Amino acid sequence: MKKIFLLSALLFLALASFSQNVFSLFGKANTFFDLFAAGKFEEAHGYFSEEGKTKVTAENLKQFWTNMEARLGKVKSIDATGSRNQGEFYAVTVSGEFQYDKQDFVLMFDKSEKLVGMHLPPKAVSYRAPGYADSTLYKEKSTYIEWPGHQLAAVVTTPKDGNSFPIVVLVHGSGPNDMDETIGPNKPFKDIAAGLALNGIASIRYVKRTVIYPQEFGKTYTVKEEVLDDALAAIALAKKVEGVDLKQIYVLGHSLGGMLAPRIATLAPDLKGIILAAAPARSLSDLIIEQNKYMVAQSKDTSAVMQKNLADAITEIEKTKLTKLANNMKPDSILLGLPASYWIDLNNYNQVETAKKLKQRIFVIQGGYDFQVSETDFNLWKEALSSNSNVNFKLYPDFNHLFAQVEEKGNMLQYQKPSNVEQRTIEDLANWIKEL
């Protein structure tokens, strides 16, 4: 799902493009961290732009550096090592060596050589295939989902032997996603495709349109253009896969894809069923508010500044709850990075009520340690649909948003560790699909 990070992200936007004196920026970056190491956080705070100073305080910087030292130890050396243009910013990479580990930082400067943000890039960690994936037992074929002037790369995964098998179309969560729904070193859709194939079930996964054609999402659009059109095209492609049982076509929607799966099912009534994986039962706006409150609680920052930032963020999020255009508002008016048309369309859609009316089979699965879509949503689905004979539910108490097993609820950092969709989930999905 879409997320708003407050001070934990330390990344703020500027508007103007620029060219920079690289050596000057390298010097500023090095001095900035020298001040950190010396504990001079007020002076370091002075390196931020005026807008940046309203978002990040000297106390925030102190807390950030204290957390770094607690995790990595005292700094041994830290130097600017690279630079690049990044959209409307100039990014300087600073490489740090600490007592216990190494850590890179990326500082974002504006045209006046003032800091507008800072973030920690994830360490490069490679994807590792799950133990249950045996590529000798399934086949993968590259293809495309096409419409006039466009095409999206897709992969059809099928069991190596057999025919008349079910097929599942995998529909992503929000934001740009590749066909594997890659996040850090994790590829949940790739895991699911392999796992299902080993259980005699085919799948289709495809690159999301927002990755390939981002320029088409600059003005007015809705989830029709972002998700629905391509999901329906993938369903049409599934019907053409050799060996598929046309009466056994399913959609697995993850996160936003799960929220929209009931809507997809109404548009494709010949689907056998839908799988709602970590699917919001509430509005996207309410979910974002909950995520922000959780992130602030995780930060353990109880300062008045943080609480004010949270209150200000919630005020902005509340503006997205519109169901029609307000006075002087245009369809392409931007609210939290999305056009008003998007919010209006989504807010006029009730996924729970839509699911209640479906005749197709429904399987709702949820991780108890999911901090993006919480167990609250699972309980809402269960409360609304438990009396429907076509619906099944499964809660995994120790699974996260990617259906990987974790030790605690945690935060975004957990996605930078290699993990896989647990075999228990794969087996539950396969067993449910094969039930008569």
DRENDRENSE-545314 format. One line per 8 residues: for each residue x, y, z of C-alpha. Coordinates in steps of 0.1 Angstrom, whole numbers, plus 2048, in hexadecimal, padded with zeros to 3 digits. Layout:
! residues N
X Y Z ~ ... $
//
This chain:
! residues 436
800 800 800 ~ 80A 824 7FD ~ 81C 832 81C ~ 824 854 82A ~ 844 854 83E ~ 849 872 855 ~ 86A 879 865 ~ 875 855 861 $
87A 85B 83C ~ 88D 87C 83D ~ 885 881 819 ~ 875 8A1 80D ~ 86D 8AF 7EB ~ 87A 8CE 7D8 ~ 86D 8DC 7B8 ~ 88A 8EA 7A3 $
8A4 8D9 78E ~ 8C8 8E3 790 ~ 8EC 8DC 789 ~ 905 8D9 7A6 ~ 929 8DD 7AF ~ 931 8BA 7B9 ~ 94F 8C2 7CD ~ 93C 8DB 7E1 $
920 8C2 7E8 ~ 939 8A7 7F2 ~ 948 8C0 80B ~ 927 8C9 819 ~ 91D 8A4 81D ~ 93D 89C 82F ~ 93A 8B9 846 ~ 916 8B1 84E $
921 88E 85B ~ 93F 89D 86D ~ 926 8B2 881 ~ 911 892 887 ~ 930 880 895 ~ 939 89E 8AA ~ 916 8A0 8B9 ~ 90F 8C2 8AA $
8EC 8BC 89E ~ 8E0 8E0 89F ~ 8FC 8E9 886 ~ 8F4 8CB 871 ~ 8D0 8D6 871 ~ 8DB 8F6 861 ~ 8E4 8E4 841 ~ 8BF 8DE 839 $
8AA 8F4 824 ~ 88F 909 835 ~ 874 8F1 82B ~ 88A 8D4 837 ~ 88F 8E4 859 ~ 869 8E4 85E ~ 868 8BF 859 ~ 888 8B4 86B $
894 8C2 88C ~ 8B6 8C1 89C ~ 8A8 8A9 8B5 ~ 89D 891 899 ~ 8C0 892 88B ~ 8CE 889 8AE ~ 8B6 86C 8B1 ~ 8BE 860 88F $
8E4 860 896 ~ 8DF 851 8B8 ~ 8CC 834 8A8 ~ 8E8 830 88E ~ 903 82D 8A8 ~ 8EE 816 8BD ~ 8EB 7FE 89F ~ 90C 803 88E $
924 810 8A9 ~ 93A 82F 8A8 ~ 943 83C 885 ~ 966 834 879 ~ 965 846 858 ~ 94B 857 842 ~ 950 867 820 ~ 93C 872 801 $
943 858 7E6 ~ 92A 85F 7CA ~ 911 876 7BB ~ 8F5 877 7A1 ~ 8D8 88A 795 ~ 8B7 87C 7A3 ~ 899 88D 794 ~ 899 8B0 7A2 $
8B3 8A9 7BC ~ 8D8 8A3 7BD ~ 8E0 883 7D1 ~ 901 87F 7E3 ~ 90A 85D 7F0 ~ 91E 85C 811 ~ 92E 83B 81B ~ 933 835 840 $
947 81B 852 ~ 93E 815 876 ~ 94A 7FE 892 ~ 933 7E2 889 ~ 928 7E7 865 ~ 927 7FE 847 ~ 90B 815 83D ~ 905 82C 81F $
8F0 84C 821 ~ 8E1 860 805 ~ 8DF 886 80A ~ 8C7 899 7F3 ~ 8D0 8BD 7EB ~ 8BC 8D8 7D9 ~ 8CA 8F2 7C1 ~ 8D5 908 7DD $
8EA 8EC 7EB ~ 8D3 8E8 809 ~ 8C8 8C6 816 ~ 8A5 8BC 80F ~ 8A7 899 81A ~ 8BB 87A 824 ~ 8B5 855 822 ~ 8C7 834 827 $
8C8 81F 808 ~ 8C3 7FA 80E ~ 8E1 7E4 80B ~ 8E1 7CF 7EC ~ 8D5 7AD 7F5 ~ 8CC 793 7DB ~ 8AB 780 7D8 ~ 8AD 75C 7E4 $
895 743 7D6 ~ 880 731 7F0 ~ 888 70D 7F9 ~ 868 701 7E9 ~ 870 70F 7C7 ~ 87D 6F4 7AF ~ 880 704 78D ~ 884 6E1 77C $
85F 6DA 785 ~ 84F 6F8 774 ~ 852 70D 755 ~ 852 733 750 ~ 84A 745 730 ~ 850 76A 72A ~ 833 77C 718 ~ 821 79E 718 $
801 7AD 722 ~ 7F9 7C5 705 ~ 7E2 7E1 6FB ~ 7E6 7FB 6E0 ~ 808 80B 6E2 ~ 811 7FA 703 ~ 81D 7D9 710 ~ 826 7CC 733 $
83E 7AF 738 ~ 82F 791 747 ~ 839 76D 751 ~ 822 74F 750 ~ 82D 734 768 ~ 81E 711 762 ~ 823 6EE 771 ~ 83C 6DA 75C $
825 6BD 759 ~ 7FF 6BA 757 ~ 7E2 6CD 748 ~ 7C0 6DB 752 ~ 7D1 6EE 76E ~ 7C4 70D 781 ~ 7D5 72F 77B ~ 7D9 74D 792 $
7DE 771 787 ~ 7F3 784 79F ~ 7E9 7A9 7A5 ~ 801 7C1 7B6 ~ 7FE 7D9 7D3 ~ 7FF 7FE 7CE ~ 81C 812 7BF ~ 833 807 7A3 $
83A 7E2 7A4 ~ 84D 7CA 78E ~ 83E 7A8 786 ~ 84E 798 7A5 ~ 841 7B4 7BC ~ 865 7B9 7C6 ~ 86D 7CB 7E6 ~ 891 7CA 7F1 $
89E 7A7 7EB ~ 87B 798 7EE ~ 865 78D 7D1 ~ 844 780 7DF ~ 833 77B 7BD ~ 851 767 7B0 ~ 84F 751 7CF ~ 829 74C 7CB $
82C 744 7A6 ~ 847 729 7AD ~ 834 71B 7CB ~ 813 718 7B9 ~ 823 708 79A ~ 832 6ED 7B0 ~ 80E 6E6 7BC ~ 801 6E3 798 $
7F4 707 795 ~ 7FE 720 77B ~ 801 746 77F ~ 806 766 76C ~ 819 784 77A ~ 820 7A4 767 ~ 831 7C6 76B ~ 81A 7E0 778 $
811 7FC 760 ~ 81E 817 777 ~ 841 80A 773 ~ 843 80B 74D ~ 82C 829 746 ~ 82F 840 763 ~ 82B 85E 74C ~ 806 853 747 $
7FF 858 76C ~ 806 87D 76F ~ 7E3 88A 76F ~ 7C0 87B 772 ~ 7BE 855 777 ~ 7AE 83B 78E ~ 7B5 817 797 ~ 7A5 80D 776 $
7C5 819 764 ~ 7DC 80F 780 ~ 7D0 7EC 788 ~ 7AF 7E0 779 ~ 7B5 7E2 754 ~ 7D5 7CE 755 ~ 7C7 7B5 76E ~ 7AA 7AE 755 $
7C3 7AB 739 ~ 7D7 792 74D ~ 7B7 77E 753 ~ 7B1 77E 72E ~ 7D5 772 729 ~ 7D0 756 742 ~ 7B4 748 72D ~ 7CC 743 710 $
7E6 730 724 ~ 7E9 70C 717 ~ 7DD 6F2 730 ~ 7C9 70A 746 ~ 7A7 700 753 ~ 792 71D 749 ~ 77A 716 766 ~ 797 71A 77F $
7A4 73E 77A ~ 7AC 751 79A ~ 7B9 774 7A4 ~ 7D0 779 7C1 ~ 7D1 79D 7CB ~ 7EB 7A9 7E3 ~ 7E5 7C8 7F9 ~ 7D5 7E2 7E1 $
7D1 7C5 7C8 ~ 7BD 7B2 7E3 ~ 7A8 7D1 7EB ~ 79F 7D2 7C6 ~ 79B 7AD 7C1 ~ 775 7AD 7C8 ~ 772 7C9 7AE ~ 786 7B4 795 $
76F 797 79C ~ 750 7AB 793 ~ 761 7B5 772 ~ 76B 791 76B ~ 74E 77C 777 ~ 75C 75C 768 ~ 778 75C 782 ~ 777 73D 798 $
783 751 7B6 ~ 798 76C 7C6 ~ 7B3 76D 7E1 ~ 7B5 78B 7F7 ~ 7D8 78C 804 ~ 7DE 7A7 81E ~ 7C0 7BA 80F ~ 7B4 7DA 820 $
790 7D9 82B ~ 791 7FE 834 ~ 796 81C 81F ~ 7B9 824 812 ~ 7B8 845 825 ~ 7B1 834 846 ~ 7CD 81B 840 ~ 7E6 836 839 $
7DC 848 85A ~ 7E1 827 86D ~ 803 822 85C ~ 80F 845 866 ~ 804 840 88A ~ 816 81F 88B ~ 836 82E 87D ~ 836 84A 896 $
830 831 8B3 ~ 84D 81C 8A5 ~ 864 83A 8A6 ~ 85D 83E 8CB ~ 85F 864 8C6 ~ 845 874 8DD ~ 851 897 8D7 ~ 838 8B3 8D0 $
848 8B8 8AE ~ 842 894 8A3 ~ 81E 895 8B0 ~ 818 8B5 89D ~ 827 8A6 87D ~ 810 887 882 ~ 7F2 89E 887 ~ 7FB 8B2 868 $
7FF 892 854 ~ 7DD 885 85F ~ 7CD 8A6 855 ~ 7DB 8A2 832 ~ 7D1 87D 830 ~ 7AD 886 83A ~ 7AA 89B 81B ~ 7AC 87C 806 $
78B 86F 813 ~ 777 882 7F9 ~ 75C 86F 7E5 ~ 756 88C 7CC ~ 768 8AB 7C0 ~ 768 8C7 7D9 ~ 764 8EB 7CF ~ 780 8F8 7B8 $
78F 8D5 7B7 ~ 799 8C5 796 ~ 79B 89F 78F ~ 7C1 8A2 78C ~ 7C5 8B5 7AD ~ 7E0 8A3 7C0 ~ 7D9 895 7E3 ~ 7F6 881 7F3 $
805 87C 7D1 ~ 7E6 86E 7C0 ~ 7CB 881 7AC ~ 7A9 889 7BB ~ 79A 872 7A0 ~ 7AD 854 7B0 ~ 7A1 85B 7D3 ~ 77D 861 7C8 $
77C 841 7B5 ~ 78B 82C 7D1 ~ 776 83C 7EC ~ 756 834 7D9 ~ 75F 810 7D8 ~ 757 7F9 7F6 ~ 76C 7DA 7F3 ~ 75B 7C8 80F $
737 7CE 802 ~ 743 7C4 7DF ~ 751 7A4 7EC ~ 731 79B 7FF ~ 71F 79A 7DE ~ 737 783 7CC ~ 72F 75F 7C3 ~ 753 756 7BC $
769 745 7D6 ~ 77D 75D 7ED ~ 79B 755 803 ~ 7A6 770 81B ~ 7CA 76D 828 ~ 7DC 784 840 ~ 7FD 787 854 ~ 7F9 790 879 $
81A 7A4 878 ~ 810 7B8 85A ~ 815 7DD 863 ~ 808 7EA 841 ~ 7E7 7D8 841 ~ 7DF 7CD 864 ~ 7CB 7B1 873 ~ 7AF 7CA 878 $
7A8 7C7 853 ~ 7A8 7A1 854 ~ 78E 7A3 871 ~ 778 7BA 85D ~ 778 7A2 840 ~ 770 785 857 ~ 754 798 868 ~ 744 7A1 847 $
749 781 834 ~ 74B 764 84D ~ 727 75A 847 ~ 72D 757 821 ~ 733 732 818 ~ 74A 73D 7FB ~ 764 74D 812 ~ 782 73F 825 $
79A 751 83C ~ 7BD 74B 848 ~ 7D2 760 860 ~ 7F7 75A 865 ~ 800 76B 886 ~ 825 76E 880 ~ 825 778 85B ~ 82B 79B 84D $
81C 7AD 82E ~ 831 797 817 ~ 825 776 828 ~ 848 770 835 ~ 84D 765 859 ~ 85B 780 870 ~ 862 783 895 ~ 84F 7A4 89A $
839 7BD 888 ~ 857 7D4 881 ~ 859 7EE 865 ~ 866 7F2 842 ~ 889 7E7 84A ~ 87D 7C3 84C ~ 877 7C4 826 ~ 89C 7C9 821 $
8A3 7A6 82E ~ 8A0 788 817 ~ 881 774 81E ~ 867 760 80B ~ 842 759 80B ~ 83F 73D 824 ~ 838 71A 817 ~ 81A 718 82E $
809 734 81A ~ 811 723 7F9 ~ 802 702 805 ~ 7E3 713 813 ~ 7DE 726 7F2 ~ 7E3 706 7DD ~ 7CC 6F1 7F3 ~ 7B1 70C 7F2 $
7B3 70F 7CC ~ 7B1 6E9 7C8 ~ 792 6E5 7DE ~ 774 6DA 7CB $
//
